[in-house]
């Protein structure tokens, strides 16, 4: 449960990072990348 709470916090901070500060977010996905990481942090990047 704690990891799900952290995932929501990080996703909201990334949204602020991208929208308000106009900074680039590069997501580097390595093998194996699990579904949760891909769905939450991986696909939020400007460059994947």
N, C-alpha and C positions, 0 to 999 in steps of 0.2 A: 504494500500500500504506500509506503514511503517513496518508493521509486516512481510510482504514478504521480504523486504530488509534485515531486521534483521535475518530472517531465512537463507538467503543465506550467510550472514556474519558468523553466528554461524556454519553453515555446513562447510565452508572453514576453519575456525579455528580448528574445530574438526579433519579435515583431516590432518592439520599440526601437531596437538597434537598426532595423532596416527602414522603418517608416519615418521616424523622427530625426535620426542622425544621418540618414542617407549614406550609410556605410555598406560596403560589400560583405556578403557572407558566403564563404566558399565551403561547401560540404565535401569532405573526402570520404568516400565509402570504400572500405576494404573488404576483402573476402574473408570470412563469411559475415555478411551484414544481416542481422535478424530483422524480422518484419516490424517490430516495434520501433527500432532505431530508424529504419527507412521511413516509416509513416510519420514519425514525430519530428526528428531533427534533419534527416537526410533530404527530404523534399522541400524544406523551407529555404534551402540555399539559393543564391542567385546563380552560382555556378556549381554544378554537381559533377 
